[in-house]
Structures are given as C-alpha cells and as structure tokens.
Amino acid sequence: MNILDPQGPIGAADKTILIDSVAIMLAIVLPTLLAILAFSFWFRAGNTRAVHLPNWAYSGRIEMVVWSIPTLTVILLGGVAWIGSHQLDPAQPIASAEPPLTIQAVSLDWKWLFLYPNQKIATLNTLTVPVGVPLHFELSSASVMSAFFIPRLGSMIYTMNGMTTRLNLQASNVGTLQGLASHFSGDGFADMHFDVNVVTPAQFEQWARDQAGAAEVLDQNSYQAVDKPSINDAPRTWRLADPNLFQAIVAQKIPPSPGGQSGVKGASPLPGVADAR
C-alpha cells in the first residue's frame, strides 16, 4: 500500500503534490532547525563574544525575514493545494480515449460489495479492473460512514448512507493491489480490505463473460443476507440480476444494515463462506 509507489495517474499526481508540499514547508523547517543549533551554540555560557542587549526591542530587517519567508511559503503551499485540488477533483473524469468502466461500491459491516451494472456482475471483497481504462466509481454506504481507499491508485473518498460520492481512478500496470477501508467503522474494521486485480482489457472481458454466468444471483432479496454484519468474508461473485440495486440501497428502499453502532460483536463470515484467513 505504498503511496510513494503509485500505479496510476491520480496516484502519481497525489505523490507529486505530497513531495512538493514537503519541499515547500522545508523552507521554514530547515532554517528554523539550523537557527536553533546556531543560537544554542553562539549564546552558550562559555562564549564571551556573545553580546547581551537587554534594551533591544525591534529590528525591521529581522521582522522582514521573519514574516516574508512564512508568507511566501503559505502562498506557494496554498497555490499547490488550490491547483492540485481542482485538477484532482475526485468527480472529474479522466481524459482518455477509452470509455470509463462504471463500478458501484457499497461499504457494509465489515466488507465491500462491488457492482458492475453494465456487466451484470457483483463481487464481495474483490475488485477486478482493466489496465489503462478510466474507472468511474459510484460509492455509498449501507451502514455507518466509511472511506474507500486504494493507496497506489490515488485519492481516498468517504462513503455515507443515503448519499452517493464519485471517484475516478485509473491503473497503469497489471498486477494485484490492495484496497481498504480507511475510516474506523466498528469491530471488523481491521479486516475490511480487498484485493484489486488489474488485468489486461482482453482478460477483463473474458472474466466478465465468465462471471456473468455465475450460479448465485444477487438481487434485493438475496442482498438481505449479504448486508448482515460479518467479518473475514472470503471473496465471492454473483450474477447481478437487479441493475438498480445500487440505487435502491442509496435511496434506502432497502433498509440500512444494523451497523456497527448496534453493538454487534463476534460476527462470523456469511453462511457457507469459508474464513479468508
């Protein structure tokens, strides 16, 4: 989950902003640290050349240095943050010749449900995406607030019950990445993570065809068993029979999950699903 080793354009841009911000702030931090050492050395008790000025009160030159450097730092840091935050707006589409892949993500207690409405596939605690294709995420929560984060792809975004947030990401290299919930949400929070399998577009198409014929079906009725609090659920795949399931969850046509606030403890994996560990 190394954010300094990004695997996508958004993650790379986030890394640039992070490094630039640190470099700008060092303009204050380094001189301050050096000044501490210099003053401590020069005004030590054994230095008879150090001048004591008990009546000194003001120096325009010192005031100029003390205020100008922080002012310039704040201006530069604010500029980097302002420009970067607009360029990396999570809802802003990624420029690409490839059409985006829509993925609907729902945070549950304590697992992630992913819906591919166009491919008619649903997965639990596993995400498969094609390399080089923009990923348009629509995210919500069926329980308490959580946060969706794939560190090496980029920006984190919150999920909230009854609301939809949007995030656009893209993977640049084939491989397996890690995603997680980065906002505490109860007993099973520590195990609320998932694999992100980045494959070639051809492999993704083959995977989608294979999974669309899954024996298990996910609709509003079978969803009622999925949204019950459970921990350490193994990856699972369904054929998505109801393409409007995400909208029903957001609009709360389906009652929200009990949530971690209900005091559910010792939840076990879904019936019939082996412990991922």
N, C-alpha and C positions, 0 to 999 in steps of 0.2 A: 504493500500500500504506500509506496514511496512517492510522495507528491513531487519530489525533485527529479523523478524519472518518468515524466509524462508520456502517455501513449496516444495522445490526440491533440488537435489544435487548441481546444479550450484549455486543457491541462497545461500545454506549453505556454499559452498566454498568461495563465494564472502564475506559473513559475516565474515568468519574466517580471510581472508586477511585484511578486514577493521579493525577488532579488533586487530589483530597482528600489523598492521601498526601504529595504535594509541598508543598501548603499547610501541612500539619501540621508537616512537617520544617523548613519555613522559620522556624517559631517558634524554632528553635535556630540555624539557619544565619544568618539576618539579624542577630540580636543579637550573635552571635559576630563577624561581619564588621564591624559597627559598633564593637564593643568594641576590635577590633584597630586600627582607624583612630583611635579616641579615645585609647587608651593610647599609641599611637605619637606622636600629636600632643602630648598632655599631658606625657609624660615625655621629651620631646626634650631634647637637651643645652642648648638655649638658654632653656628655661623655668625661671627661678629660683624660681617659685612652687610647682613640683612638690616634694612632701615626700618625703624618703627616710627610711624606717622600717626600719632594719636589724634591729631586735629584734622586729618584728611577727611573730606566729605564728598567730593564729587569730581568726576573726570568725564568730560564729553567724549573723549576718544574711547575710553573703556565702555561707556554707555552705548556708543555706536556699534562696537564689536559685539557686546553682549546681546543687543537686540537685533542687529542686522542678520547675523548668522541664523538664529532660530526663525526669523521672519522668512528668509529665503528658503530655509528648509521646509517650512509649513507650506509655502507657495508651491514648491516643487512636488512635495508629497501630495498635496491636495490636487495638483494637476494630474499626477499619475493616477490617483484614485478616481478622479472625476472622469477622465478619458477612458480609463480601463473599465470602470463600472458601466459605462454606456456601451462600449464596444462588446463587452461580455455579458450584456443583459441576458439572463437565462432564457427569456421568452423569444429572443431574437433568433430567427432561423439562420442556419449555417449556409453560406453561399456554396453551392455545389451543383454540378450537372446531374447528379443522381437525385431522384426523388427521395424524400425522407421516409424512414420507417417509423410508423406510429406504434408506440408501446405505452400501455396504460399500467401504471404501478399503484398498488394498494398496500399500505402498511397495515399489518394485522398484529395481534398479540400471539406469538412474537415471531413473525415470519413475514416474507414478502410474496405477494401474489402479482404476477405479471400477465397481462392480457395483450394478445396480438389480434386486434379486431379484424384486420384485413386478411390475416392468415387463418383466423378462426382457431387460435391456439391459446391455451392458458398454461402457465407454469408456476411452480411453487419453489422458492429459494434457488432458482437457477435462471440465468438470462443468457440467451444466445443472440448474437448480433453480427451482421456482416461488416467486414472491414471496409473503410472508405466511404460508407454510406451515412448520411446525417441521421441521427436518432432523435426523434421528437417524442419526448416523454410527457405524458399527462399523468399527474400524480395526485393521490388523495389518501385519506386515512379512513379506515373503517372503525377506528378506535381512538386512542389518545394521539396527541401530536407526536410526530417522529421526524426524522430527517434522512433523506436519501443521498448517499454519497458513494461515488466510485472514484477514489482518490487520484488514480493515474489517468482518468479521463477528464476530470475537472470539477466544475462548480457543484457545491452542495446546495440542496434546496429542501425546505420543510414540506411535510405532508400534514394536512389538517382535515378533520372530519367535517363533511359538508362543504368542502371547498376543493377547487382544482388549481394546482400550480403547474407550471410548464417549464421544461428544461430541454435544451438542445445540446447534444454531445456528439462526438464522432471518434471512432477508434482508427488509429493509423497503422497498427500492426496486428497480425494474427497472434493469438495466444490466449492465455487464461489470466484474467484479472480478478480482483476481489472487490466486492461491494459490501456496504454495511449500513446499519442504522447508526447515525452519529448523534442522536439525541436520546437521553435516558427515558425509557418508557415502561419500566417495571421489572419484574423478576427475571424474565427471559431476555432482557436487552442484550446481555453479553454474547448470546448465541444468535443474534438477529443479523446474520450476514449471508452472503450468497456469492456463487461463482459467476463470473461474466465470461462466457466463451465467445471469443472473437474469431470468426471463421471467414473464409472467402465467400463472396456472393453466391457462387455456384453451390458451395457446401450449405449455405444458409437456405437456399431454395430447396435443396434435397431434404434438409432437416425439416423444413416447414411442411413439405409434402408428406413426409413420414409421420410427423406428429399430428397432422390434421386427421389422420385415421386412427387416433388413439381410441382404445376401448372405453375408457372412462370419459364421461361427459360432464362439463361444468355449466350449470345454469343457476337460476335463482334458488331452486330447491336444493341442489347439491351444495351450493355455496354456504348454506346454513351450517353444514358440518365443518367447512373449512375455516370459517371465521371464529370458531371457538378457540379460546386461548390454549396454546400448546407450545412446547419447547423442543428444539432439536429435531425439527421435521426434515426428513430426507427430501431431496429434490423430487418433484412429481410433475407429470404432464397430463393435461386433459384436452379433449376436443371442446372448443368453446362453442356451445350451442346457442348462446344468447349474446349477440354482439353489442347489446345495450346494457350489459351487466354493469359496466363501469358507471354509466350514467345513473343507473338505479342505486348504486352504492353512494354516489355523490349526492344525489337528490334525497337520500335517506328513505327511498321507497322500501329498501331493505333495512330493518332495524340495525343500528350500530352494534358492534361487538361489545360484550360486557366491559372490556377494557381493563387495564392493569389496576385502575383505581378501585375495582370491586373487591380487591383483596384475594385474587385467585393465586394460589401458591401450589407449587409442586405439579404444575401442569405437565401432562405427558404428550408425546407425539400423537398425531392423528391416528385413529384406529386403523390397524392394518399397515401402518408405515413404520419401517424399522428406524431406530435411532441412527442419525447420520454419523455418530461417533462410534 
